[in-house]
């Protein structure tokens, strides 16, 4: 095996290993809906208005977070998608979302006071519940970019 292939293999392996994030468990607590709604009420928002909540963070896999933020730009003015920002813009580009009606700017991480995670996630909202929570990671970023919102 050539030295270039070895270096490439090591680089890819280390990149993917650094992008692993802890996955949220399959079990979604009923209180998550109330906690998320309570958090959003602080910003005069309500879950009942949206089908999805996309949270953008710089914690975890930076390549994944940047790709997800670029992907989320298509929903910057959507009436059915709320975007919550957990970054001041220093590490991911949040300029497409600033000042939009469907954006909550929480770079001070008030969400943590509501027993929720401040990482890049997709919440699929159901009837008074959260149907699905998908944590953005190296394992699923490609699938998400290709199949959302069918997930």
N, CA, C and O of each residue as an XYZ file, in Angstrom:
604
protein
N       0.858     -1.176      0.000
C       0.000      0.000      0.000
C       0.901      1.235      0.000
O       1.876      1.303      0.748
N       0.571      2.187     -0.827
C       1.405      3.379     -0.937
C       1.237      4.268      0.285
O       0.247      4.181      1.010
N       2.211      5.109      0.489
C       2.194      6.032      1.623
C       1.001      6.989      1.518
O       0.398      7.333      2.535
N       0.657      7.418      0.311
C      -0.501      8.314      0.122
C      -1.790      7.653      0.572
O      -2.623      8.297      1.209
N      -1.971      6.374      0.252
C      -3.185      5.665      0.669
C      -3.238      5.507      2.180
O      -4.306      5.633      2.779
N      -2.117      5.236      2.790
C      -2.068      5.082      4.245
C      -2.437      6.400      4.916
O      -3.234      6.425      5.854
N      -1.853      7.497      4.430
C      -2.147      8.816      4.999
C      -3.625      9.151      4.803
O      -4.280      9.644      5.721
N      -4.147      8.884      3.609
C      -5.564      9.145      3.343
C      -6.459      8.319      4.253
O      -7.432      8.839      4.799
N      -6.147      7.050      4.422
C      -6.920      6.168      5.289
C      -6.898      6.669      6.735
O      -7.938      6.712      7.390
N      -5.724      7.046      7.232
C      -5.623      7.569      8.602
C      -6.400      8.874      8.751
O      -7.088      9.077      9.752
N      -6.293      9.755      7.761
C      -7.005     11.026      7.817
C      -8.513     10.815      7.876
O      -9.195     11.407      8.713
N      -9.031      9.973      6.989
C     -10.470      9.698      6.987
C     -10.922      9.046      8.284
O     -11.972      9.391      8.825
N     -10.137      8.110      8.777
C     -10.489      7.437     10.027
C     -10.527      8.395     11.197
O     -11.453      8.353     12.007
N      -9.531      9.258     11.295
C      -9.497     10.233     12.388
C     -10.608     11.265     12.250
O     -11.192     11.684     13.249
N     -10.905     11.679     11.014
C     -11.982     12.651     10.794
C     -13.320     12.079     11.230
O     -14.075     12.740     11.943
N     -13.621     10.861     10.811
C     -14.893     10.250     11.196
C     -14.956      9.990     12.689
O     -16.009     10.173     13.301
N     -13.855      9.569     13.288
C     -13.844      9.317     14.732
C     -14.096     10.602     15.510
O     -14.770     10.584     16.540
N     -13.556     11.720     15.021
C     -13.756     12.986     15.739
C     -15.166     13.519     15.569
O     -15.597     14.383     16.333
N     -15.887     13.018     14.583
C     -17.237     13.511     14.316
C     -18.312     12.672     14.990
O     -19.498     12.938     14.790
N     -17.955     11.701     15.755
C     -18.960     10.886     16.429
C     -19.580     11.690     17.564
O     -18.873     12.330     18.342
N     -20.878     11.653     17.649
C     -21.570     12.337     18.733
C     -22.491     11.345     19.428
O     -22.890     10.335     18.848
N     -22.809     11.637     20.633
C     -23.715     10.781     21.389
C     -25.115     10.897     20.792
O     -25.636     11.999     20.618
N     -25.708      9.770     20.486
C     -27.052      9.747     19.915
C     -28.095      9.819     21.026
O     -27.925      9.205     22.080
N     -29.150     10.550     20.798
C     -30.262     10.568     21.742
C     -30.965      9.222     21.646
O     -31.152      8.686     20.553
N     -31.343      8.693     22.764
C     -31.974      7.375     22.791
C     -33.274      7.317     22.020
O     -33.859      8.344     21.676
N     -33.713      6.109     21.757
C     -34.956      5.888     21.018
C     -36.157      6.437     21.788
O     -37.128      6.898     21.189
N     -36.085      6.384     23.105
C     -37.208      6.804     23.930
C     -37.278      8.323     24.004
O     -36.325      8.974     24.431
N     -38.381      8.871     23.598
C     -38.613     10.307     23.686
C     -39.543     10.544     24.865
O     -40.668     10.045     24.896
N     -39.065     11.299     25.819
C     -39.872     11.570     27.003
C     -41.009     12.533     26.664
O     -40.838     13.468     25.882
N     -42.160     12.287     27.264
C     -43.298     13.184     27.054
C     -42.950     14.589     27.513
O     -43.438     15.570     26.951
N     -42.115     14.688     28.524
C     -41.769     16.007     29.042
C     -40.909     16.804     28.068
O     -40.823     18.026     28.185
N     -40.258     16.119     27.090
C     -39.456     16.845     26.106
C     -40.308     17.859     25.345
O     -39.849     18.969     25.076
N     -41.526     17.497     25.001
C     -42.412     18.415     24.287
C     -42.704     19.640     25.164
O     -42.604     20.780     24.710
N     -43.060     19.387     26.410
C     -43.351     20.505     27.315
C     -42.099     21.357     27.552
O     -42.179     22.585     27.588
N     -40.947     20.703     27.714
C     -39.702     21.440     27.947
C     -39.335     22.303     26.744
O     -38.968     23.469     26.896
N     -39.435     21.724     25.553
C     -39.110     22.482     24.344
C     -40.108     23.617     24.139
O     -39.719     24.728     23.776
N     -41.375     23.349     24.367
C     -42.386     24.392     24.218
C     -42.187     25.505     25.248
O     -42.343     26.684     24.929
N     -41.845     25.134     26.468
C     -41.588     26.130     27.509
C     -40.393     27.010     27.130
O     -40.432     28.228     27.301
N     -39.344     26.390     26.618
C     -38.178     27.133     26.147
C     -38.587     28.110     25.044
O     -38.219     29.284     25.087
N     -39.338     27.633     24.066
C     -39.739     28.479     22.941
C     -40.672     29.603     23.369
O     -40.652     30.685     22.781
N     -41.492     29.356     24.392
C     -42.387     30.406     24.896
C     -41.603     31.621     25.392
O     -42.105     32.744     25.345
N     -40.381     31.402     25.866
C     -39.536     32.519     26.290
C     -39.207     33.446     25.124
O     -38.862     34.611     25.323
N     -39.315     32.924     23.922
C     -39.033     33.697     22.706
C     -40.315     33.965     21.913
O     -40.262     34.253     20.717
N     -41.455     33.869     22.580
C     -42.773     34.103     21.960
C     -43.024     33.188     20.765
O     -43.599     33.609     19.762
N     -42.590     31.936     20.878
C     -42.821     30.904     19.864
C     -43.567     29.751     20.507
O     -43.568     29.603     21.729
N     -44.212     28.923     19.663
C     -44.944     27.768     20.147
C     -44.739     26.600     19.195
O     -44.711     26.789     17.979
N     -44.595     25.399     19.734
C     -44.422     24.211     18.907
C     -45.628     23.936     18.020
O     -45.485     23.346     16.949
N     -46.798     24.349     18.446
C     -48.015     24.059     17.682
C     -48.003     24.711     16.295
O     -48.801     24.346     15.432
N     -47.115     25.659     16.084
C     -47.019     26.381     14.816
C     -46.171     25.641     13.779
O     -46.270     25.925     12.585
N     -45.338     24.694     14.224
C     -44.316     24.125     13.345
C     -44.422     22.608     13.207
O     -44.932     21.923     14.094
N     -43.925     22.096     12.066
C     -43.814     20.656     11.836
C     -42.443     20.139     12.248
O     -42.299     18.990     12.667
N     -41.437     21.002     12.123
C     -40.060     20.636     12.455
C     -39.397     21.773     13.213
O     -39.719     22.946     13.021
N     -38.457     21.398     14.084
C     -37.558     22.353     14.714
C     -36.148     21.865     14.393
O     -35.785     20.734     14.718
N     -35.362     22.725     13.756
C     -33.967     22.421     13.457
C     -33.102     23.232     14.402
O     -33.233     24.454     14.466
N     -32.223     22.573     15.133
C     -31.327     23.287     16.022
C     -29.919     23.226     15.443
O     -29.445     22.163     15.043
N     -29.255     24.382     15.403
C     -27.920     24.499     14.817
C     -26.921     24.857     15.911
O     -27.066     25.862     16.608
N     -25.906     24.011     16.042
C     -24.918     24.171     17.096
C     -23.521     24.003     16.531
O     -23.342     23.438     15.451
N     -22.534     24.493     17.260
C     -21.146     24.253     16.886
C     -20.528     23.160     17.760
O     -19.325     22.917     17.673
N     -21.318     22.506     18.588
C     -20.825     21.419     19.439
C     -20.845     20.112     18.658
O     -21.807     19.836     17.941
N     -19.824     19.325     18.783
C     -19.759     18.040     18.087
C     -19.004     18.157     16.788
O     -18.042     18.919     16.686
N     -19.427     17.420     15.813
C     -18.763     17.336     14.505
C     -18.936     18.653     13.740
O     -20.030     18.953     13.262
N     -17.862     19.436     13.626
C     -17.959     20.737     12.967
C     -18.297     20.608     11.482
O     -19.079     21.401     10.958
N     -17.723     19.626     10.805
C     -18.037     19.421      9.398
C     -19.526     19.134      9.235
O     -20.174     19.673      8.338
N     -20.062     18.285     10.103
C     -21.496     17.957     10.059
C     -22.338     19.194     10.343
O     -23.318     19.455      9.645
N     -21.960     19.954     11.362
C     -22.727     21.142     11.744
C     -22.723     22.193     10.645
O     -23.748     22.822     10.382
N     -21.584     22.386     10.007
C     -21.520     23.363      8.908
C     -22.361     22.902      7.723
O     -23.060     23.705      7.105
N     -22.294     21.615      7.407
C     -23.109     21.074      6.309
C     -24.590     21.206      6.632
O     -25.390     21.569      5.769
N     -24.951     20.912      7.872
C     -26.354     21.000      8.288
C     -26.839     22.450      8.250
O     -27.968     22.712      7.834
N     -26.004     23.386      8.676
C     -26.377     24.807      8.631
C     -26.576     25.270      7.192
O     -27.522     26.000      6.898
N     -25.690     24.848      6.298
C     -25.836     25.207      4.880
C     -27.117     24.600      4.302
O     -27.831     25.242      3.531
N     -27.390     23.366      4.685
C     -28.614     22.686      4.262
C     -29.859     23.409      4.790
O     -30.845     23.562      4.069
N     -29.807     23.849      6.043
C     -30.962     24.486      6.689
C     -31.322     25.829      6.064
O     -32.425     26.332      6.277
N     -30.405     26.415      5.294
C     -30.698     27.701      4.646
C     -31.955     27.652      3.797
O     -32.650     28.659      3.662
N     -32.258     26.489      3.219
C     -33.460     26.396      2.365
C     -34.740     26.573      3.171
O     -35.803     26.811      2.597
N     -34.651     26.459      4.490
C     -35.817     26.619      5.359
C     -35.781     27.945      6.123
O     -36.543     28.138      7.070
N     -34.903     28.851      5.713
C     -34.694     30.108      6.438
C     -35.961     30.944      6.554
O     -36.092     31.736      7.487
N     -36.894     30.780      5.623
C     -38.135     31.568      5.662
C     -39.368     30.673      5.668
O     -40.456     31.121      5.304
N     -39.217     29.432      6.069
C     -40.316     28.476      6.047
C     -41.297     28.732      7.186
O     -40.896     29.074      8.299
N     -42.578     28.565      6.897
C     -43.607     28.707      7.931
C     -43.761     27.442      8.766
O     -44.338     27.480      9.853
N     -43.248     26.323      8.263
C     -43.429     25.054      8.980
C     -42.172     24.572      9.698
O     -42.197     23.535     10.361
N     -41.064     25.322      9.570
C     -39.799     24.930     10.196
C     -39.276     26.072     11.053
O     -39.102     27.194     10.576
N     -39.029     25.773     12.320
C     -38.414     26.737     13.229
C     -36.935     26.397     13.337
O     -36.573     25.227     13.464
N     -36.092     27.395     13.288
C     -34.648     27.196     13.400
C     -34.179     27.842     14.692
O     -34.442     29.019     14.943
N     -33.478     27.057     15.513
C     -32.942     27.538     16.781
C     -31.423     27.548     16.658
O     -30.812     26.529     16.333
N     -30.819     28.701     16.918
C     -29.372     28.875     16.798
C     -28.713     28.818     18.167
O     -29.108     29.531     19.089
N     -27.704     27.960     18.290
C     -26.925     27.859     19.520
C     -25.503     28.356     19.319
O     -24.617     28.030     20.109
N     -25.274     29.130     18.283
C     -23.939     29.632     17.979
C     -24.044     31.110     17.632
O     -25.024     31.546     17.029
N     -23.039     31.868     18.012
C     -23.050     33.307     17.738
C     -22.631     33.632     16.316
O     -22.678     34.791     15.904
N     -22.222     32.619     15.562
C     -21.781     32.825     14.201
C     -20.278     32.748     14.051
O     -19.748     32.913     12.953
N     -19.591     32.498     15.149
C     -18.131     32.418     15.099
C     -17.646     31.131     14.435
O     -16.597     31.128     13.791
N     -18.398     30.038     14.583
C     -17.928     28.747     14.061
C     -18.773     28.192     12.923
O     -18.278     27.411     12.111
N     -20.039     28.585     12.855
C     -20.882     28.202     11.719
C     -21.560     29.463     11.185
O     -21.787     30.417     11.929
N     -21.877     29.459      9.901
C     -22.488     30.628      9.272
C     -23.981     30.665      9.588
O     -24.756     29.842      9.100
N     -24.363     31.632     10.409
C     -25.772     31.772     10.762
C     -26.400     33.008     10.119
O     -27.560     33.323     10.385
N     -25.649     33.704      9.283
C     -26.149     34.944      8.683
C     -27.451     34.767      7.896
O     -28.266     35.689      7.890
N     -27.691     33.618      7.227
C     -28.974     33.484      6.508
C     -30.194     33.450      7.422
O     -31.319     33.605      6.946
N     -29.996     33.251      8.715
C     -31.115     33.084      9.646
C     -31.368     34.311     10.527
O     -32.436     34.436     11.126
N     -30.405     35.198     10.606
C     -30.514     36.335     11.526
C     -31.688     37.231     11.152
O     -31.821     37.656     10.004
N     -32.529     37.510     12.131
C     -33.644     38.420     11.937
C     -34.869     37.816     11.264
O     -35.846     38.524     11.016
N     -34.835     36.524     10.963
C     -35.992     35.883     10.324
C     -37.080     35.601     11.353
O     -36.795     35.417     12.536
N     -38.324     35.567     10.895
C     -39.451     35.316     11.791
C     -39.457     33.900     12.353
O     -40.033     33.668     13.416
N     -38.834     32.955     11.669
C     -38.847     31.566     12.126
C     -37.514     31.162     12.758
O     -37.131     29.993     12.706
N     -36.817     32.115     13.348
C     -35.516     31.836     13.962
C     -35.494     32.292     15.414
O     -35.937     33.392     15.745
N     -34.969     31.423     16.274
C     -34.736     31.750     17.673
C     -33.228     31.749     17.889
O     -32.548     30.771     17.577
N     -32.713     32.848     18.422
C     -31.281     32.998     18.657
C     -30.995     32.718     20.133
O     -31.268     33.555     20.993
N     -30.448     31.549     20.417
C     -30.187     31.135     21.802
C     -28.709     30.805     22.018
O     -28.376     29.764     22.584
N     -27.837     31.687     21.570
C     -26.410     31.398     21.721
C     -25.948     31.466     23.179
O     -24.809     31.111     23.481
N     -26.809     31.911     24.072
C     -26.480     31.874     25.514
C     -26.932     30.563     26.158
O     -26.748     30.354     27.357
N     -27.521     29.689     25.351
C     -27.880     28.318     25.737
C     -28.893     28.239     26.880
O     -28.726     27.446     27.807
N     -29.925     29.048     26.814
C     -31.017     28.963     27.781
C     -31.733     27.620     27.711
O     -32.372     27.199     28.675
N     -31.624     26.949     26.565
C     -32.294     25.650     26.398
C     -31.835     24.655     27.446
O     -32.598     23.771     27.834
N     -30.602     24.783     27.909
C     -30.077     23.860     28.921
C     -30.863     23.959     30.232
O     -30.930     22.991     30.990
N     -31.446     25.107     30.493
C     -32.262     25.293     31.691
C     -33.569     24.507     31.608
O     -34.282     24.367     32.601
N     -33.879     23.992     30.406
C     -35.116     23.248     30.175
C     -34.849     21.765     29.980
O     -35.681     21.048     29.423
N     -33.690     21.301     30.438
C     -33.330     19.884     30.404
C     -33.310     19.306     28.987
O     -33.715     18.166     28.757
N     -32.830     20.119     28.050
C     -32.709     19.684     26.659
C     -31.277     19.914     26.186
O     -30.524     20.665     26.805
N     -30.909     19.261     25.083
C     -29.553     19.346     24.566
C     -29.375     20.557     23.654
O     -30.302     20.967     22.957
N     -28.162     21.123     23.672
C     -27.827     22.248     22.799
C     -26.877     21.762     21.709
O     -25.753     22.247     21.580
N     -27.353     20.792     20.927
C     -26.577     20.238     19.816
C     -27.430     20.330     18.554
O     -28.615     20.657     18.621
N     -26.827     20.044     17.417
C     -27.581     20.079     16.162
C     -28.534     18.894     16.103
O     -28.114     17.738     16.133
N     -29.817     19.200     16.019
C     -30.874     18.181     16.048
C     -31.975     18.530     15.059
O     -32.096     19.664     14.596
N     -32.770     17.519     14.755
C     -34.050     17.725     14.087
C     -35.120     17.165     15.007
O     -35.077     15.993     15.383
N     -36.081     18.004     15.368
C     -37.261     17.555     16.095
C     -38.405     17.498     15.089
O     -38.697     18.498     14.433
N     -39.047     16.360     14.960
C     -40.266     16.258     14.156
C     -41.429     16.360     15.138
O     -41.560     15.545     16.052
N     -42.260     17.359     14.938
C     -43.315     17.667     15.897
C     -44.615     16.999     15.471
O     -45.030     17.092     14.316
N     -45.251     16.324     16.424
C     -46.543     15.696     16.196
C     -47.630     16.473     16.900
O     -47.447     17.635     17.263
N     -48.759     15.823     17.090
C     -49.893     16.414     17.794
C     -49.590     16.436     19.289
O     -49.728     15.416     19.965
N     -49.186     17.571     19.799
C     -48.834     17.747     21.220
C     -47.745     16.788     21.692
O     -47.720     16.391     22.857
N     -46.842     16.417     20.776
C     -45.730     15.543     21.155
C     -44.590     15.722     20.149
O     -44.752     16.306     19.077
N     -43.449     15.201     20.542
C     -42.318     15.132     19.613
C     -42.313     13.717     19.067
O     -42.146     12.758     19.820
N     -42.498     13.582     17.753
C     -42.526     12.260     17.122
C     -41.136     11.658     17.001
O     -40.944     10.471     17.267
N     -40.162     12.473     16.600
C     -38.830     11.969     16.304
C     -37.793     13.005     16.700
O     -38.007     14.207     16.544
N     -36.662     12.524     17.216
C     -35.503     13.371     17.477
C     -34.326     12.739     16.763
O     -34.006     11.575     16.999
N     -33.678     13.500     15.888
C     -32.520     13.002     15.160
C     -31.330     13.893     15.484
O     -31.341     15.087     15.184
N     -30.313     13.317     16.091
C     -29.075     14.045     16.368
C     -28.204     14.018     15.123
O     -27.985     12.955     14.541
N     -27.709     15.169     14.712
C     -26.865     15.263     13.526
C     -25.486     14.717     13.876
O     -24.857     15.155     14.839
N     -25.024     13.750     13.076
C     -23.714     13.133     13.321
C     -23.104     12.693     11.999
O     -23.750     12.746     10.953
N     -21.873     12.265     12.062
C     -21.193     11.755     10.862
C     -21.902     10.526     10.324
O     -21.848     10.256      9.124
N     -22.562      9.782     11.191
C     -23.252      8.563     10.777
C     -24.498      8.821      9.931
O     -24.887      7.974      9.127
N     -25.128      9.989     10.109
C     -26.405     10.196      9.426
C     -26.499     11.474      8.601
O     -27.536     11.717      7.984
N     -25.466     12.288      8.568
C     -25.567     13.586      7.902
C     -25.903     13.438      6.416
O     -26.707     14.207      5.890
N     -25.304     12.472      5.738
C     -25.569     12.302      4.308
C     -27.028     11.911      4.059
O     -27.667     12.429      3.143
N     -27.543     11.007      4.870
C     -28.941     10.593      4.742
C     -29.877     11.767      4.991
O     -30.863     11.941      4.275
N     -29.573     12.562      5.991
C     -30.423     13.707      6.318
C     -30.428     14.721      5.178
O     -31.483     15.225      4.794
N     -29.255     15.016      4.643
C     -29.175     15.988      3.563
C     -29.914     15.529      2.317
O     -30.412     16.348      1.544
N     -29.984     14.219      2.125
C     -30.633     13.680      0.933
C     -32.120     13.403      1.108
O     -32.853     13.406      0.119
N     -32.597     13.160      2.340
C     -33.965     12.687      2.520
C     -34.874     13.574      3.348
O     -36.080     13.326      3.381
N     -34.368     14.581      4.008
C     -35.226     15.446      4.793
C     -36.161     16.185      3.855
O     -35.690     16.618      2.804
N     -37.437     16.367      4.137
C     -38.149     16.076      5.362
C     -38.866     14.723      5.380
O     -39.759     14.528      6.204
N     -38.510     13.796      4.513
C     -39.196     12.505      4.502
C     -38.842     11.631      5.706
O     -39.481     10.600      5.918
N     -37.845     12.017      6.493
C     -37.396     11.187      7.618
C     -38.507     10.929      8.608
O     -38.295     10.248      9.611
